[in-house]
């Protein structure tokens, strides 16, 4: 499993940063662009995508690896 990918604010832009990395992977103009790029990286690395708000709090997460707590199969 690779490093989790974080989409974080960087001034008036948005950045993608691998967990624990000192440098940003990429800096783009919009959060939407950053999410798209980070999602592909997370899929390739079978890791988690963590999306932050402008204030730094976590807005959303998406897992592309082996989920230790997968949803139960429910029948309706």
RODO-2510 file (C-alpha; in nm, 4 decimals, decimal comma):
residues 76
     n   res          X          Y          Z
     1     x     0,0000     0,0000     0,0000
     2     x     0,1356     0,3438    -0,0987
     3     x     0,1279     0,6757     0,0804
     4     x    -0,2049     0,8427     0,1446
     5     x    -0,2605     1,1399    -0,0860
     6     x    -0,3731     1,4682     0,0671
     7     x    -0,5405     1,7541    -0,1209
     8     x    -0,4503     2,0667     0,0756
     9     x    -0,4830     2,4444     0,0327
    10     x    -0,1633     2,6239    -0,0742
    11     x    -0,2274     2,9983    -0,0672
    12     x    -0,4912     3,0639    -0,3333
    13     x    -0,4123     2,7317    -0,5045
    14     x    -0,4469     2,3636    -0,4183
    15     x    -0,1737     2,1049    -0,3723
    16     x    -0,1346     1,7279    -0,3678
    17     x     0,1021     1,5928    -0,1071
    18     x     0,1898     1,2343    -0,0200
    19     x     0,1705     1,1580     0,3523
    20     x     0,5062     1,2258     0,5152
    21     x     0,6554     1,3940     0,2072
    22     x     0,8381     1,7245     0,2493
    23     x     0,7491     1,8507    -0,0984
    24     x     0,4205     1,8812    -0,2825
    25     x     0,3594     1,6388    -0,5671
    26     x     0,1791     1,9057    -0,7661
    27     x     0,0186     2,2496    -0,7250
    28     x    -0,2873     2,3426    -0,9343
    29     x    -0,5442     2,6225    -0,9558
    30     x    -0,8571     2,4444    -0,8310
    31     x    -0,9497     2,1885    -0,5690
    32     x    -1,1341     1,9923    -0,8373
    33     x    -0,8123     1,9545    -1,0403
    34     x    -0,6188     1,8510    -0,7306
    35     x    -0,8801     1,5911    -0,6335
    36     x    -0,8753     1,4384    -0,9825
    37     x    -0,4954     1,4078    -0,9855
    38     x    -0,4731     1,2809    -0,6268
    39     x    -0,7497     1,0251    -0,6900
    40     x    -0,5516     0,8705    -0,9767
    41     x    -0,2352     0,8562    -0,7638
    42     x    -0,4260     0,6966    -0,4737
    43     x    -0,5824     0,4396    -0,7084
    44     x    -0,2423     0,3493    -0,8548
    45     x    -0,0841     0,3205    -0,5096
    46     x    -0,3879     0,1484    -0,3538
    47     x    -0,3929     0,4119    -0,0808
    48     x    -0,6335     0,6649     0,0656
    49     x    -0,7359     1,0052    -0,0695
    50     x    -0,7823     1,2710     0,2006
    51     x    -0,9472     1,5970     0,0915
    52     x    -0,9027     1,9032     0,3131
    53     x    -1,1052     2,2259     0,3276
    54     x    -0,9517     2,5741     0,2934
    55     x    -0,9215     2,5884     0,6744
    56     x    -0,7262     2,2605     0,6784
    57     x    -0,9928     2,0362     0,8310
    58     x    -1,0758     1,7099     0,6575
    59     x    -1,3711     1,7356     0,4214
    60     x    -1,3779     1,3832     0,2803
    61     x    -1,1851     1,0568     0,2488
    62     x    -1,1866     0,7846    -0,0136
    63     x    -1,0050     0,4528     0,0160
    64     x    -0,8615     0,2665    -0,2829
    65     x    -0,6706    -0,0009    -0,0904
    66     x    -0,7720    -0,3044     0,1074
    67     x    -1,0310    -0,1729     0,3507
    68     x    -0,9927    -0,3461     0,6902
    69     x    -1,3568    -0,2587     0,7675
    70     x    -1,5528    -0,3197     0,4459
    71     x    -1,9284    -0,2633     0,4592
    72     x    -2,1361    -0,5650     0,5506
    73     x    -2,3299    -0,7263     0,2694
    74     x    -2,6877    -0,6311     0,3441
    75     x    -2,9854    -0,7636     0,1530
    76     x    -3,2937    -0,5538     0,1090
***
